[in-house]
Each structure stands twice: as C-alpha cells, then as structure tokens.
Amino acid sequence: MAMIPAVILAAGLGKRMKSKRAKVLHRIAGRPMILFSVEAARDLPSERIIVVVAHQAELLKEVLENRQVEIVHQGRPLGTGHAVLQVRSSLADYKGPILILNADVPLIAVETLRSLVKLHREREADVTLLTAMLSDAEGYGRIIRMPEGGEITGIVEEADATPAQRAIREINTGFYIINAPFLFEGLSELESNNKQGEYYLTDIVGTALRQGRKVCGTPVNDYHEIMGVNTRLDLARIEKVAALEIARRHMLEGVTLLDPDTTWIDSDVKIGKDTVIYPDVRLEGTSVIGEDCIIHSHSRISDCRLGTGVTVKDSCVLSDSVLEDGVGVGPFAHLRPGTVLHKGARIGNFVEAKKAEIGEGSKASHLSYLGDTVIGKDVNIGAGTITCNYDGVNKNVTIIEDDVFIGSDTQLIAPVRIGRGAIVGAGSTITDDVPADALAIGRAKQEIKKDWAKKRKKRKGS
C-alpha cells in the first residue's frame, strides 16, 4: 500500500473531562491517549504524521518528542475544519489523499484504516469516511443517506440535528480520507453559522456533494474501535476495552492469565512464554517479564526487568528494578528504584530494598531494610536488619562482601564495609568496618539481677 500523510487532531479543550490536563494527555494502558493515534498512523504506514495542537501545546510537544511527527499550532480552537486548515502550508505541494484522525478516539485498528484507504482508492472517491451503527448514537454526528441506505447525502452534528435526524443510528466516527486539493479548497469555504460558532470538518461532505464529487463511507466492524473520550466515564470504559485486548494478545502469545478481567497490563509491557499471572496484578510502564515467571496476586510491577523463572509472591510492589533468573521476591516485599537482584537471590516478606544490589544466591528473608547497599554472593541477611544509610544530610553506602552472615536485628551504620566471610552477631550495631573472616558483636553486655522480678512483685503487693 502506497503511503499517505496523516493529520491527527489534538487541539480540543476537553471541557467535559473537568481536568487541568489536556484530554489527549490522559493515559490509557500506560500511554498518553494521543500516542495510540500516532502509532496507528505510523503502522498504516503514513509518510508524514502531522499533529494539530492548541491547549497545553508544550506538554504535548514533550510527549511527542522523538516520535517523528510534525506539530502544527491551531491557536484559538475554532472547530475541526479550522484545525485541518492549519496544515495547508505543510502539505502545499501534495496532491494525493490525506488521512484525518481524532486523537480522542484511541482504539482504532490499523487494519480498519488500511481498509478505508483501499476503499477510497478503489472507488476513486474524493471523500471517504468511516461510519458506525450504534444502538445509542447520543453525542455523535449523524450520517444522512438517500432512502433505503443509499448514497451519503450529508452529516449533521447532534447540536444542529432535528428530532428525526437524532433518531438515525449511523454516526460519523471522525475518520476521513480526503483528496488534498479538494480538502483545502473546501475548507477555505466553510462557514461557522451553527450553534457552536465553529468550522465543522463534517461540512466538507456537503460541499463535495454539492459539487458532484464522489463521497463514500463504510461502517466499522467493531464499534469499540471508534469509542471516543469525552468524560472520565468514557476514559474508564476505553481503559477496560484496551486492557482486555492487551490481555488477549498476551494469552495468544503463550502467557497464562488466570483472570484476564482483573489483570492490567500496560501497552508497552513485554511478557515471555509460559509465564503465569494470577488475578489482580498490574504490570506497568516498560516492564519486561521473562519466560516461566510466576506473578502472584495483588502485586504491582512498574518499569522492571525480570529474567527467566522469577517468582513474585503476593502483594509485592516493584519499581525500576532488575531481577535476574531464578530470583524470588515476597510476599509483601517492596523493591524501590535502582534495586538489582542477581541470579537466585531471595527477598522475603516485609523486606524493602532501595538502590540495593543483592548478589547471586544471597537472601534477606524477613523484615529488613536495605538501602544504598552492595551485597556480594551467598550472603545471609538476618531478620530485622537495617542498613542505616541516611545521616540527616547524605546517603551513605553499606558494602557486604561474599559469604557474610548478618545476624538478626542488626544495624549497619553506613558508610561501613563487612569483609568476606565475616559474621555479625545478632542484635549488633556496627559502626566500623569488619575485617574478612572476623566475628563482630556490637551490643551491650547482658546483665542478670537474680530475684529482681520476684522482689518487684512483692513491692507491688505491699
């Protein structure tokens, strides 16, 4: 298929969202909404992608940076027709068809767009539009046809529709292919004599018909593709549709989801074959989950990389961390950014790690905090161990070399180094470096006063 340029309309205010954020910046499946339209156009493929922006243009530029798109400013938003007119100078020398998409309709399938392009070329049309048949068409422009479903004779926006026209179920989806010479000629003739005082792109259909040009339209097969976002309710519905489609894709690629309805996987997450994901799991950002992993319920994994055969037990929170092959985490563990667990390492229940490197085969099984820490191979961290990394001004590093045993309820006051093969006695507070193979005990000497408790009871009774 020969490439055509795509124009994406992203200038709307989105007032019904009742948000400080531009509508197309709200996220669906972990991505700003606008990126769905950009990716669909790129996969078409489109030779040029032009995004028309207005509200919060600078934030949109940041999102679109490095996406190989051109950005055109609408200035004051005066309707969809006015928005498309802003790209005229960018496409001044182009004479072929142009694809027009709306950024607030994010689930359009690239196969549908390809079919639309194919129809436009086969019918040698001047205007081709994607329509849909809805049981409830409220909020959409209606398609007006000749009797018995004949040729399209116009489109009317709901605000301007008569009661009879509002009863029509076929709607305009906002996706068009229009030949460039006619598009810009027709847009320059639009008027804003409607209830909104705007220049409607839909009016160009009427212009084409009056000039005897060929207008054709075809309905979309799956109405979910043309679901638009106007309110937070719409956003939630589309989020659910997107989540189920992502889940379906992963299951077809060999991933087991025990309950797809309660599993939320962002668009850019990758999951290997034979991984099993339990209900109520969230996989976010650009996380990569290897093969043969098991992710148990109520866990949230964001921007992490998991190797092969990793097990994440129930109710864990993992962010910006790396877990190599065979690692086990949880339950109730918290891995904060910068944590690296090397092959076969274990982090147990109620253990928190931040910017910590845990060596191969090492384990911290219970109730510990490991912050700004480098731990070697085959180290045992006893329950209740804390690396005291913050002195009130600076974060300091604790280094624990290979084959060290740290007894329970130990405090390591950073900066400190525990040498290879050393043992730290339970209940110790370590403030100085410990040499290799040494025993370090840093606690007060135990004192026993015989019969003290017995005498205390007698005093209380007197």
Beta strands, then each sheet from edge to edge (+ up, - down):
strand 1: 4-10
strand 2: 27-28
strand 3: 31-32
strand 4: 46-53
strand 5: 70-73
strand 6: 97-102
strand 7: 127-133
strand 8: 142-145
strand 9: 152-156
strand 10: 170-179
strand 11: 215-219
strand 12: 256-257
strand 13: 264-265
strand 14: 270-271
strand 15: 276-277
strand 16: 282-284
strand 17: 288-289
strand 18: 294-295
strand 19: 300-302
strand 20: 305-306
strand 21: 311-312
strand 22: 317-319
strand 23: 322-323
strand 24: 328-329
strand 25: 334-335
strand 26: 340-341
strand 27: 346-349
strand 28: 352-358
strand 29: 363-366
strand 30: 369-375
strand 31: 380-381
strand 32: 386-388
strand 33: 398-400
strand 34: 405-406
strand 35: 411-413
strand 36: 416-418
strand 37: 423-424
strand 38: 429-430
strand 39: 439-440
sheet 1: 5+ 4+ 1+ 6+ 10- 7+ 11+
sheet 2: 2+ 3-
sheet 3: 8+ 9-
sheet 4: 12+ 15+ 18+ 21+ 24+ 27+ 29+ 31+ 34+ 37+ 39+
sheet 5: 13+ 16+ 19+ 22+ 25+ 28+ 26+ 23+ 20+ 17+ 14+
sheet 6: 13+ 16+ 19+ 22+ 25+ 28+ 30+ 33+ 36+
sheet 7: 32+ 35+ 38+
end
